[in-house]
């Protein structure tokens, strides 16, 4: 007992010491700023001595710290209706107001600051205090553990006791392919993953197994995550497509489309989703049936009721002023980093390269800083609350890889930071009220390559118009990137999500609608209510299909056929019926095993486009040609984009029997559901122990 009591007093003394240290550093920071900034003064009422000025600084720093701890959460709660990114910009001004108030209530009545100066002083003081506290906590393991235990105990008081069976947390590293992960481990960029695989410097035994899986033809987050979370991605032919029955373009990262797709998947699969049993969904396109949802796109349009909590995670995170300032400063630093990296790439004339100006630096900073910090904090809270299952999406790598390339110095830095996030979550899981199994997976990979427009000087839409005998603009139109993170930004700003596609609004109803999803293109004729056949297309536009099939940037086409049901078209008149692809893959040979099955499945979808266009693919270097402005793309067949990974604890059963392939997001869903059942039964009395998988 004496040892326990002594440890308790040591922790209390350590906490007091840290608080005094942070106060002292804040006081010195305030004194330094007062000497540097002309509009910020610290003086006593009579103009006083150095001692009086020091006392003024100490009292001001103390008052600012107390106000930040007590008043800040109330201010954030009052601003719940403010969009999340606007709140992030208000961080500095709110901090400045708190500093001004701290000087006002100072008993010596000696401090003053101009409004704009107060913003600067408050931001610097918050950052210094946060950095000092974090540095001291890192050096003091007991203090760190004590803080986690206090957070867990606080959450236990407001939630029912959780069972002793293991919980499961699924962490999705958006866009990180199987080979990219292994390469990052080999380079030492991801030491946490290396330790789990037993390849770290410590020579630890592996705790996880790495499994490669194969995506559907639509290798993108909308199709993959819908299949993983809800067990069905039926009738999702691409990232965006035109539905003739609704006369509407569906876009996976548009909130209204996401809500519709989720409802369809629930009806088709017959169950609410992977997370229906005490689950939490964080930072995803879809909810997965979870009771707790934050930063989930499919509910972003709901303004009322208990389900309208998509943005709640932002406010829970920003209610801590230290979090708010630290993330805001990191946001600014990331914007500067992107501007510097893009400038360097432009000066070195790197190829391939796409435009990275406009709002992109801010979109990247949101994905790599704000969303990452908020999602990790939300997952931390879920673990300490003892939830049964958590699924969270970290989109940082995917956003950067689209514009910098899947394998670049820019993406390597992102992978390093993602690994640190995994280490943090692992550390928190050790202090959770129940054991947790951490599963890491990706929804797709990314394939490199220059854009179709850059290589050939025209877009897919221009090529389609030429094949139809329609006028083509003299200057090729620039397509837009459809990266998933942009939807999260617009949801945070409460702005409608633009289609972000190569979408030609026809001047006449007989003109085609052309949409792009990475290196997958879709051509639809809106005036024909059904899916057109090859024979109908040839009768209307005899040159269109030959023009597309014989273009060097096109790999193959899929069209419906009156004679064969469905055919794959390629160069030099290649025309292979779908049921003969196993014997004669034709133009699909370059796309590897599984391509024929993926194409046949998509052919059965009700809303498959009149013409499905997959770009050229070079198996030697894995390159594809994106129909969007992306040098790292995904959405179709070809290369690493179709090879994501699944990293699972050895305590869980193998995903598939040895020698078989894990294929399709729906099969991944079935594996994850099985693992949740295993977790429920893992610690039940009398349950036979499972043999540890090799």
FIFI-986369 format. One record per residue (C-alpha): x, y, z; residue in three letters. Coordinates in steps of 0.05 Angstrom, whole numbers, plus 32768, in hexadecimal, padded with zeros to 4 digits. Example, Ala and Ser with C-alpha at 12.3 -4.5 7.8 and 13.67 -1.06 7.14 Angstrom:
! FIFI-986369
80F67FA6809CALA 81117FEB808FSER 
***
This chain:
! FIFI-986369
800080008000UNK 8039802E8011UNK 805780237FCCUNK 801380327FABUNK 800A80707FD5UNK 805080877FC6UNK 8044807E7F7BUNK 800580A67F80UNK 802880E07FA4UNK 806080DE7F71UNK 802D80E47F39UNK 800C811E7F5CUNK 804F81407F67UNK 806181347F1EUNK 802081517F06UNK 802A818F7F32UNK 807181957F18UNK 805A81937ED0UNK 802481C77EDCUNK 805681F67EFDUNK 808781EB7EC4UNK 805281FA7E8FUNK 803D82387EB6UNK 808682507EBBUNK 809282457E71UNK 805282697E60UNK 806782A47E8CUNK 80AB82A97E6BUNK 808982A57E27UNK 805B82DE7E39UNK 809683087E51UNK 80BC82F97E11UNK 8081830C7DE5UNK 8076834C7E0DUNK 80BE835F7DFDUNK 80B783507DB3UNK 807183677DA0UNK 806583B37DA5UNK 801A83AD7DB0UNK 8020837D7DEAUNK 8034839A7E2EUNK 803C837E7E74UNK 804183B27EAAUNK 802483C27EEEUNK 7FF283F97EF9UNK 8029842C7F0AUNK 805884157ED4UNK 807E83EC7F08UNK 80BB83C37F12UNK 80D483847EF0UNK 80B7835C7F29UNK 807283797F1DUNK 8077836A7ED3UNK 808B83227EE2UNK 8050831B7F12UNK 802283377EDDUNK 803D83047EABUNK 803682CA7EDCUNK 7FEF82DD7EEFUNK 7FDC82E97EA6UNK 7FF982A67E90UNK 7FD482837EC9UNK 7F9282A57EBAUNK 7F9982947E70UNK 7FA6824B7E80UNK 7F6A82477EAEUNK 7F3C826A7E7DUNK 7F53823C7E45UNK 7F4381FF7E70UNK 7EFF82187E8AUNK 7EE282487E57UNK 7EFB82297E15UNK 7ECE81EB7E16UNK 7E9282187E23UNK 7EA482457DE8UNK 7EAA82087DBAUNK 7E6781ED7DD2UNK 7E4782307DC2UNK 7E64822C7D7BUNK 7E4981E87D6AUNK 7E2582047D2DUNK 7E6582217D10UNK 7E8581F57CDAUNK 7EC281CF7CF2UNK 7EF581F17CC6UNK 7ED982357CD8UNK 7EE182227D21UNK 7F2982107D12UNK 7F3582567CF8UNK 7F1282747D35UNK 7F4382507D63UNK 7F7582897D5FUNK 7F4182C07D6AUNK 7F20829C7DA4UNK 7F6482927DC4UNK 7F7282DB7DBBUNK 7F3182ED7DDEUNK 7F4382C07E19UNK 7F8882E17E1FUNK 7F6883267E1EUNK 7F37830F7E55UNK 7F7182F27E7DUNK 7F9583367E7CUNK 7F5483597E8DUNK 7F47832F7ECCUNK 7F9083357EE2UNK 7F8E83527F28UNK 7FC983817F1BUNK 7FA4839E7EDFUNK 7FE483A77EB9UNK 7FE083827E77UNK 7FC683997E34UNK 7FC7837F7DEDUNK 7FAC83947DAAUNK 7F7783637D90UNK 7FA283497D56UNK 7FDE83437D84UNK 7FB5831D7DB8UNK 7FA682E97D82UNK 7FF182DF7D74UNK 800482DD7DBEUNK 7FCD82AB7DCFUNK 7FE0827D7D96UNK 8029827D7DA9UNK 801B82727DF3UNK 7FEB82397DE5UNK 801C82177DB7UNK 8056821F7DE8UNK 802C82067E22UNK 801381CB7DFAUNK 805881B87DE2UNK 807581BF7E28UNK 803E81947E47UNK 8044815F7E10UNK 8090815D7E17UNK 808C81537E62UNK 8056811E7E5AUNK 808080F77E28UNK 80B980F57E5AUNK 808C80E07E93UNK 806D809C7E83UNK 804A80987EC6UNK 802880DA7EB9UNK 801380C57E74UNK 7FF580837E8DUNK 7FD380A87EC6UNK 7FB280D87E95UNK 7F98809E7E6BUNK 7F7C807B7EA8UNK 7F5980BB7EBEUNK 7F3A80C37E78UNK 7F23807A7E79UNK 7F0680817EBEUNK 7EE180C07EABUNK 7EC1809D7E6FUNK 7EB0805F7E97UNK 7E8580897EC6UNK 7E5980A07E8CUNK 7E56805E7E67UNK 7E4080187E7CUNK 7E777FE77E8FUNK 7E957FC67E51UNK 7E9D7F7B7E4CUNK 7EE17F597E55UNK 7EE07F3D7E0EUNK 7F107F5E7DDDUNK 7EFA7F997DB3UNK 7F127FA57D6CUNK 7F2A7FE57D4CUNK 7F2F7FE87D00UNK 7F5D801E7CE6UNK 7F58802C7C9BUNK 7F96804C7C7CUNK 7F7380687C3FUNK 7F9780597BFDUNK 7FD480367C1BUNK 7FE27FFA7BEEUNK 7FFF7FB87C05UNK 80427FC47BE2UNK 8046800C7BFBUNK 803E7FF47C43UNK 80747FBF7C3CUNK 80A37FF27C1BUNK 809780237C54UNK 80A67FEC7C87UNK 80E77FDA7C62UNK 80FD80237C62UNK 80F0802B7CACUNK 80B8805D7CA2UNK 808580357CCAUNK 80A780167D07UNK 806580057D29UNK 804D7FDC7CEFUNK 80937FBD7CE9UNK 808F7FA87D32UNK 804B7F897D28UNK 80667F617CEDUNK 80A37F4C7D14UNK 80D47F6F7CE6UNK 80E77FA87D14UNK 812C7FB67D31UNK 81197F957D73UNK 81107F517D53UNK 80CB7F497D72UNK 809F7F0E7D61UNK 80677F237D31UNK 80247F347D4FUNK 80007F407D0DUNK 7FFB7F207CC8UNK 7FF97F477C87UNK 7FC77F327C51UNK 7FC07F507C0CUNK 7F797F547BF1UNK 7F5C7F677BADUNK 7F297F9E7BA2UNK 7EEE7F9E7B74UNK 7EF37FC17B30UNK 7EE080017B53UNK 7F1F80077B7EUNK 7F0B80447BA6UNK 7EF480557BECUNK 7EAA805A7BDDUNK 7EA480137BC2UNK 7ED77FF47BF1UNK 7EC080147C32UNK 7E7780097C22UNK 7E867FBF7C17UNK 7EB17FBA7C55UNK 7E827FDE7C85UNK 7E3F7FC97C69UNK 7E4E7F877C46UNK 7E367F9D7C02UNK 7E517FCB7BCBUNK 7E207FB07B98UNK 7E117FE37B61UNK 7E4C80117B70UNK 7E6F800F7B2DUNK 7E9F804A7B3AUNK 7EAE80867B66UNK 7E7A80AD7B3EUNK 7E4780967B0BUNK 7E0780AC7AE9UNK 7DC6808A7AFCUNK 7D95808F7AC3UNK 7D59807B7AEEUNK 7D6680B67B1DUNK 7D8580E47AE9UNK 7DBB80F27B1CUNK 7E0680EC7B23UNK 7E1880C47B60UNK 7E5980D77B83UNK 7E7380AC7BBCUNK 7E8F80E77BE3UNK 7E5081117BDDUNK 7E28810D7C1FUNK 7DE581027BFCUNK 7E0180CB7BD0UNK 7E2580AB7C0CUNK 7DE480A97C33UNK 7DBF80897BF8UNK 7DF680557BEDUNK 7DF680437C36UNK 7DAB80397C36UNK 7DAF800D7BF8UNK 7DE77FE37C17UNK 7DC07FD87C57UNK 7D837FC27C2FUNK 7DAC7F957C01UNK 7DD57F747C38UNK 7D9C7F6E7C6AUNK 7DC37F887CA7UNK 7DD77FCC7CC3UNK 7E227FC47CBCUNK 7E637FAD7CDAUNK 7E5F7FDC7D16UNK 7E177FD17D2AUNK 7E2A7FB37D6EUNK 7E457FEC7D99UNK 7E7180067D61UNK 7E8D804A7D4EUNK 7E9A80667D09UNK 7ECE809D7D03UNK 7EE280C47CC4UNK 7EBF80957C93UNK 7E93809D7C57UNK 7E60806E7C77UNK 7E48805E7CBDUNK 7E4B80137CBDUNK 7E0F80107CECUNK 7E35802F7D25UNK 7E1080527D5EUNK 7E4980847D66UNK 7E5A80A97D26UNK 7E8780E57D1CUNK 7EA381037CDCUNK 7E7980D27CB4UNK 7E6580EB7C70UNK 7E2480C57C68UNK 7E0580EB7CA2UNK 7E26812E7C93UNK 7DE6814B7C74UNK 7DBB813D7CB1UNK 7DB2817A7CDBUNK 7D8481617D13UNK 7D7A81257D3FUNK 7DAC80F87D62UNK 7DC880E17D1FUNK 7DDF81277D0CUNK 7E2281207D2FUNK 7E52811B7CF5UNK 7E7981587D0BUNK 7E76814A7D56UNK 7EBD812E7D53UNK 7ED981717D3EUNK 7EBA81957D79UNK 7ECE815F7DABUNK 7F1581677D93UNK 7F1881B27D8EUNK 7EF981BB7DD3UNK 7F4081B27DEEUNK 7F6481F47DDEUNK 7FA881D17DDCUNK 7F8D81A17DA7UNK 7F6F81DA7D80UNK 7FAE82047D7FUNK 7FDD81CA7D72UNK 7FB381B17D37UNK 7FAA81F87D1CUNK 7FF582047D1DUNK 800281C07CFDUNK 7FCE81D17CC8UNK 7FF482117CB6UNK 803681EB7CB5UNK 801981B67C87UNK 800081EB7C57UNK 804682087C55UNK 806481C37C4CUNK 803781B57C10UNK 804781F87BEFUNK 809181EA7BF8UNK 808D81A37BDDUNK 806381B77BA1UNK 809181F17B92UNK 80CE81C37B95UNK 80AC81917B66UNK 809B81C87B35UNK 80E281E57B36UNK 810081A07B2BUNK 80CE81947AF3UNK 80BA81517B10UNK 808F81247AE4UNK 805981117AE9UNK 803D814D7B0EUNK 7FF8816C7B18UNK 7FE281B07B30UNK 7FE581B67B7CUNK 7FCE81FE7B83UNK 7F8D821E7B96UNK 7F6C82007BD3UNK 7F9381BF7BD0UNK 7FC781D27C05UNK 7F8D81DD7C36UNK 7F6A819D7C22UNK 7FAA81777C2CUNK 7FB581977C70UNK 7F6F81867C85UNK 7F77813D7C72UNK 7FBD81337C8EUNK 7FB5815C7CCEUNK 7F6E816F7CE3UNK 7F4A812F7CD0UNK 7F8381037CE8UNK 7F8681257D2CUNK 7F3A81267D35UNK 7F3180DD7D1FUNK 7F6A80C47D4BUNK 7F4E80EA7D87UNK 7F0980CD7D7AUNK 7F2680867D76UNK 7F4C80937DB7UNK 7F0A80A57DD8UNK 7EE880687DBDUNK 7F1E803A7DD9UNK 7F1C805A7E1DUNK 7ED080547E1CUNK 7ED780097E0DUNK 7EAE80067DCDUNK 7EA97FC27DADUNK 7EBF7FD67D67UNK 7EDB80157D47UNK 7EE880237CFDUNK 7F0F80617CEBUNK 7F2A807C7CA8UNK 7F6B80A47CA4UNK 7F6B80C47C5FUNK 7FAE80E97C63UNK 7FD780BC7C35UNK 7FA280B77BFFUNK 7F9A81027BF8UNK 7FE5810F7BF3UNK 7FF380D47BC4UNK 7FC080ED7B92UNK 7FE9812C7B87UNK 803081187B99UNK 803080CF7B81UNK 8028808E7BA8UNK 807380887BB4UNK 809280CC7BC4UNK 80B580F27BFBUNK 807381147C0BUNK 804D80D37C16UNK 808780B57C3EUNK 807F80ED7C72UNK 803480DF7C75UNK 804180947C81UNK 807080A57CBAUNK 803A80CF7CDCUNK 8006809A7CD1UNK 803380677CF3UNK 803880967D2FUNK 7FED80997D32UNK 7FEA804C7D33UNK 801D804C7D6CUNK 7FF3807E7D93UNK 7FB480557D8BUNK 7FD980167D9FUNK 7FF280397DDEUNK 7FAD80517DF0UNK 7F90800B7DE4UNK 7FBE7FF17E1AUNK 7F9B801D7E4DUNK 7F5480107E34UNK 7F217FEF7E63UNK 7F217FB17E36UNK 7F547F907E09UNK 7F557FA67DC0UNK 7F6A7F867D7FUNK 7F857FB77D4DUNK 7F777FA77D04UNK 7F947FD57CCFUNK 7F7D7FD37C87UNK 7F787FFB7C47UNK 7F3E80047C17UNK 7F6880067BD8UNK 7FAE80187BC0UNK 7FC5804C7B8EUNK 7FE480447B49UNK 801580777B2EUNK 801580977AEAUNK 800A80D87AC6UNK 7FC580F07AB4UNK 7FA280DD7A73UNK 7F9B81277A63UNK 7FE581367A6DUNK 7FFC80FC7A41UNK 7FCC81067A08UNK 7FB7814E7A0CUNK 7F6D813F7A13UNK 7F3E81247A48UNK 7F1480E57A44UNK 7ED781127A39UNK 7EF9813279FDUNK 7F0880EE79E0UNK 7EC080D779E9UNK 7EA6811679C8UNK 7ED5810C798DUNK 7EBD80C47986UNK 7E7680DD7985UNK 7E8581107950UNK 7E78814A7980UNK 7EA281897983UNK 7EDE818579B2UNK 7EF981C379D5UNK 7F3B81DC79B8UNK 7F5A81DD79FDUNK 7F52819E7A24UNK 7F2981A57A63UNK 7F4B819A7AA5UNK 7F2C81647AD0UNK 7F2681697B1BUNK 7F40813C7B52UNK 7F0B81157B76UNK 7F3481047BB4UNK 7F0A80ED7BEEUNK 7F2481207C20UNK 7F0381597BFBUNK 7EBF813F7C10UNK 7ED481417C59UNK 7EEA81897C51UNK 7EA9819D7C31UNK 7E8181787C66UNK 7EA7819C7C9CUNK 7E9881DE7C79UNK 7E5081C97C6DUNK 7E5681D67C23UNK 7E3981A87BEEUNK 7E6B81777BD1UNK 7E7981867B89UNK 7E7B814D7B58UNK 7EC481587B4DUNK 7EC1812E7B0FUNK 7ECF81327AC6UNK 7E86813F7ABCUNK 7E6D815D7A7BUNK 7E28817A7A82UNK 7E0D816D7A3CUNK 7DED81A77A16UNK 7DBF817379F6UNK 7DA281367A18UNK 7DC0810A79E2UNK 7E07811D79F5UNK 7E2D80EE7A23UNK 7E3D80F97A6CUNK 7E8680E77A7BUNK 7E9D80DA7AC2UNK 7EE180C87ADDUNK 7EF4809E7B1AUNK 7F40809B7B1BUNK 7F5380727ADEUNK 7F0C80597AD4UNK 7EDE807F7AA5UNK 7E93807A7A9CUNK 7E6C80917A5FUNK 7E2080967A63UNK 7DEC80AE7A32UNK 7DB680D07A5CUNK 7D8080D07A27UNK 7D7E80837A24UNK 7D5980697A62UNK 7D7B80257A61UNK 7DC3800E7A5EUNK 7DD580127A14UNK 7DF07FD679EFUNK 7E2D7FD579C2UNK 7DFF7FCE7986UNK 7DD8800C799AUNK 7E17803579A7UNK 7E3480207963UNK 7DF380337940UNK 7DF380787960UNK 7E3F80877961UNK 7E6480557934UNK 7EA880727943UNK 7EA28078798FUNK 7EB3803279A7UNK 7EED80287975UNK 7F08806C7987UNK 7F0A805B79D1UNK 7F21801279CAUNK 7F5B8023799CUNK 7F75805F79C2UNK 7FBA804F79E1UNK 7FA4806C7A24UNK 7F69803D7A2AUNK 7F717FF67A45UNK 7F2C7FD97A38UNK 7EE27FE87A35UNK 7EA67FC47A52UNK 7E637FC97A2DUNK 7E237FA37A2CUNK 7E167F7879EFUNK 7DD47F5F79D2UNK 7DF77F2079BAUNK 7E277F0F79F3UNK 7E097F337A2FUNK 7E497F587A3CUNK 7E8C7F607A17UNK 7ED17F7C7A25UNK 7EEC7FA679ECUNK 7F367FB479DEUNK 7F647FCC79A8UNK 7F687FAE7963UNK 7F1F7F987964UNK 7F257F6B79A2UNK 7EDF7F5779BAUNK 7EDC7F2379F2UNK 7E997F0C7A0FUNK 7E9A7F0E7A5BUNK 7E8E7EC37A62UNK 7ECD7EB57A38UNK 7EFD7EE17A5EUNK 7F1A7EA87A87UNK 7F317E857A48UNK 7F437EC47A21UNK 7F4D7F017A4EUNK 7F5F7F2C7A12UNK 7F6D7F747A28UNK 7F627F5F7A71UNK 7FA17F357A71UNK 7FCC7F717A86UNK 7FA07F7D7AC4UNK 7FB07F3B7AE5UNK 7F877F057B09UNK 7F427F197B22UNK 7F377F4E7AEDUNK 7F047F247AC7UNK 7EDC7F157B06UNK 7EDB7F5F7B19UNK 7EC37F747AD4UNK 7E8D7F3E7AD1UNK 7E727F537B15UNK 7E6E7F9C7B02UNK 7E497F897AC2UNK 7E107F6F7AEDUNK 7E057FB27B11UNK 7DC47FD77AFEUNK 7DE8801A7AF8UNK 7E2680057AD1UNK 7E35803B7A9CUNK 7E2780317A53UNK 7E72802F7A47UNK 7EA4801E7A7FUNK 7EEA80357A6DUNK 7F29801D7A90UNK 7F6A80407A80UNK 7FAA80227A66UNK 7FD47FFC7A99UNK 801E7FEB7A94UNK 802C7FAC7ABEUNK 80777FB97ABCUNK 80757FF97AE6UNK 802D7FF67AFFUNK 801980387ADEUNK 7FD3804C7ACAUNK 7FB8808C7AABUNK 7F8780B17AD7UNK 7F4C80D47AB7UNK 7F4F81057AF1UNK 7F8781357B05UNK 7FAC81027B30UNK 7FF180E37B29UNK 7FDF80B07B5EUNK 7F9A80947B4EUNK 7F69805C7B5DUNK 7F2380497B47UNK 7F2E80177B10UNK 7F597FDA7AFFUNK 7FA47FDC7AF7UNK 7FDF7FD87B27UNK 7FE47FE57B71UNK 7FA180077B78UNK 7F7F7FC37B7BUNK 7FAE7FA67BB0UNK 7F9E7FC17BF6UNK 7FB27F9E7C36UNK 7F947F807C76UNK 7FC17F7F7CB4UNK 7FA17F557CEBUNK 7FB67F397D2FUNK 7FCD7EF07D30UNK 7F9A7EE47D67UNK 7F647EEA7D32UNK 7F587EB27D01UNK 7F797EB97CBCUNK 7F4F7EE37C8CUNK 7F4D7EAB7C57UNK 7F6B7E667C53UNK 7FB37E637C3DUNK 7FBB7E647BF2UNK 7F797E887BE5UNK 7F6D7ED17BD3UNK 7F467F047BFBUNK 7F1E7F247BC4UNK 7EEC7F5D7BC7UNK 7ED57F8D7BFEUNK 7E987F627C0DUNK 7EC57F277C20UNK 7EEF7F557C4CUNK 7EAE7F687C6FUNK 7E9F7F1E7C7DUNK 7EE57F157C99UNK 7EDE7F517CC8UNK 7E9A7F3A7CE0UNK 7EB67EF67CEFUNK 7EEE7F167D17UNK 7EBC7F3E7D40UNK 7E997EFD7D51UNK 7EDB7EDE7D66UNK 7EE87F1A7D92UNK 7EA47F127DB4UNK 7EB37EC97DC3UNK 7EFD7ED17DD4UNK 7EF67ED97E20UNK 7EB57EB67E2DUNK 7EB87E837E66UNK 7EBF7E3D7E4DUNK 7ED07E517E06UNK 7F077E247DE9UNK 7F487E497DDAUNK 7F547E557D8FUNK 7F947E3C7D72UNK 7FC37E757D66UNK 7FCA7E817D1BUNK 800F7E7B7CFFUNK 
***
